[in-house]
Structure formats: C-alpha cells, structure tokens
C-alpha cells in the first residue's frame, strides 16, 4: 500500500513536470537542396519506442558532428579541441548521457565559431582540410534540424501515454526512463539546432573570407 501511494505521488509530480503543452516550439530550419525530403506520414508508436528512436537518431547525428568538428578544429590549429571532439564521439558511442552530449556539442560549436572569427592565416593544408570537413559538418547540422519531426512524434506519444498512466500508476515505472530521456531532447533540442545553424554560418563566412573553397551546392540552404 505504501509503495502504491509513493508511486502515485511520484507520478503526480512527474506529470506536472512533464507538461507537454509547455514544450518549446521547434524551429523551422531551411533545407539543403538535394537533401531535403518530402514529409512522410509516420505510423503511431508507443512513447518508449518514440523516445528510443529519437535518442538513437540524435546520437548518430551528434557523432557525425563531433567527427567533422575534430577535423575543423585541427585545421584551425586547435589540437586540444580536436582531441576533445574525438573523445566526445567515442563517448557518444559508449552511451554518454544525452543531456551532457548536447551541452558539450553546443559549447564546442561556439568555440569552433570563435576560432573561425579570429581569422588566423591558414596554410594550404589547413584550407584543404576545411574544404573536406565543412560540407559533412553542415550536412550533419541539417540532419539535426530534421529531428524536429521525431521530437514532435515523441511529444504526441508522450501526451497520449500520460493520460493512460494517470489511471495506472504502476505503468509509470516502465515509462519513466523513456519519458525522461525524450523530454530532455525535446527541451534542449531547439536550442541545439539554433546554435548549430548560427555557428555554422559564422564558420562558413569566415572560411570563405580566407579563400577556403566551399562548394555552394553542398551547403546552400543549410545555414
């Protein structure tokens, strides 16, 4: 009986905190010509599956961003930052907490933009490396923006599930982890997208000003 009451109290607190109506509005980000896909109607799934799919896709794209960013930082002479990006990629694969990974990615993107804004003279080799690294980096940023769809899918499924959990507190234990993980991404995702797009724009502007060749067909519409 005590456990039931405790579960009910925890559930009530969680439902208040997990107010789907309070979710931040997800930003609309321009697509990359040739990469944009038509919106597809997605089948309904349970909140745990929606959260798992969202987390998996977020980890995959942040892994690609970390790898590309390592090359970019290396080109700018930031060996320490390049190593940190490599470690971040490894930690993503090892299951590092998604909130920590998102925060580290945002901070690293800001540092990359700052590096670019310093306009240090780049050698030919550094320019070649940037030419190779910038397009995949921006494509990964674009893929991050496309996660606004899965974020909404999760929010919709979570809202529906919460109405059921209210009458069945015992079901809360099964949903707690997935709801918490999904909520973290839904809350922090929009800021991540906005920051990556903004910093990516600064990166390209600075790189081009130094004569770095960036194929417009690869990045047009991404920033």
N, C-alpha and C positions, 0 to 999 in steps of 0.2 A: 504493500500500500504506500509506504514511504517513497519507494522508487517511482511509483506511478505519479505521485504528487510532484516529486522532484523533476521528473521528465516533463510534466505539464508546465511547470514554472519555466524551465529552460526553453521549452518550445515557445511559450508566450513571448519571452524576451527575444528569441531569435526571430520570430515573425515580425516583431516591431522593428528590429534592426534591419531585417531583410524586406524592406518596403519597396516592392518593385516599382511603385509609382514614383519613387524618389530617384530612380536610376538616371544618371546623366544622359542627356541627349547625345547620341552618337553622331560624330561629324560626317559630312559628305565630302569625300576627297576625290578629285578628278582622277580619271583612269588613264592608263598608259595605252595609247593607240596600238592595236595589235595584240594587247594582253587583256584588255577588258573583256569580260564575258557577260552575256545576257543573263539577267536574273532568272534563276531556276526555282520552281516551286518545290520546296523541300518537305518530305514527309515528317509527320509529327514523331517525336521520340520522347522518352522519359527524361526527366531532368538530370539524372545521373549520366545517361548516355550523352545528353547535350553538353554537359559540363566536361565530360571526358573528351569529346570531340573538339570542343573549344580550346581546352588546355593543350591537347596534342598539336593542334594547328598553330597555336601561339608559340609553343616551344620550338616547333620546326622553323618558323619564320625568324624568331629571335636568334636561333642558332646560326642561320644564314647571315643575319645582320652582323653577328659577332665575328664570324669568319671574314666577311668582307671588310669590316671595320679594322680588323687586325692588319690587313694589307694597307689600308689607307693610312693608319697611324704610323706604320713602318715607313711609308713613303715620305711622311712629314718629319721623320726623324725621331718620333716618339716611341722608342723601343720598349719602354716600361708600359705605355698604354697598349702597345701591340700585344705584349705578353699577357696583360690583364684581359684583353679581348679573347685571346686564345683560351685562357683559363675559364672565362665565362662560358665559352662554347662547350668546353668539357663538362663544366658543372651543370649546364642545361641538360646534357645527355645523362648525367648521373642523377637527375631528379631534384635539382636545387629548387627551393621554394619559388613558386611563380611570382609572388609579390616582390621578392628580393631581385629576381632576374629582370623584371620590368623596371624597377627603380635603377638598377645598375645600367641597364640599356639606355634609359633616359639620360642619366648622368654622363655616360660615355659619349652619347651623341652630342651633348652640349660641349664636351671637351674637344670632340673632333671638329665641330664648327668653329670653336675658338682657335684651334690650331690653324685652320684654313684662313681665318681672318687675320692672322699675323703676317700673311703674305711674305713668308721667308722665301728666298730664291731657291728654286728647286732644280736639281740636276736632271739630266736627260733620263737617267734610270728611274728616278723618283716619278717623273712625269709619265713614263711608260707604265709604271705600276699603278698609278692613279687612273690612267686610261682604262686599264683592265679591271680595277676594283670598283670604280664608281658605278658603272651600269648595274652590276649584280646587286650592289648595295641599295640602289634606288628601286630596283625591281622588288627587293625584299621589303622595302618600306611600303611600296604599293600593296604588296600582299598583306602587310599588316593592316592597312586601311580596309581591305576587303573582309577582315574579321568582324567588322561591324554587323555583318549578316548573322554569323554564328552567335555573336553576343546577344542579338535580339531574339534568336531562336531559344537560347538558354533562358533569357528573361521571361519569355512567354511560357515555356515549360515549367519554370520555377513558380511562376504566379499560379498556374493551374494546380501544381502539386501541393502548394501551401494550403490551398483551400481544402484539400483532402486530409492533409496532415493535422489540421486543426481538430478533426474529429477522430483522429487515430494517432495519439502521441507516440506510441511505440514505433511507428513508421519513421519517426523523426531521426532515430539513430542511424538508419540506413541512408537517409538523405543528407544528414548534417555535413559530412565531409565534402560531398559533391557540390552542395549549395554554397558552402563557404568558398571553395575554390573558384566556382563560376562567378560568384559575387565579386571576388577580388579582381578578376579580369574585367568584368563589366564596369566596375568603379574606376579602375586605373587605366583601362584600355583607351578611352577617348583622349586622355592627356598624353599618353604614349604616342598615339597616332599624330596628334597635333604637333608634338615636339619633334618627332622624327621628320615630318614633312618640312617643318620650318628649318631645322638644322641641315637637312639635305639640300634645301635651296641655297643656304649660305655656302655649303661645301662646293656645290657646282659653280656658283657665281665666282667664288674665289679661285677655284681651279682653272676656270676658263680665262680669268684675268691674267693668269701666269702662262697661258699658251698651252694648257693641257687639252689634248684632243678628247672631247666627249661627244659621242655620236648622238645627235639630237633625236634620231629615230628610236634610240633605246630609252631615252629619258623623258621625251616630250609628254606632258600631261601628268608626270609623276609628282611634280612639285609646283 
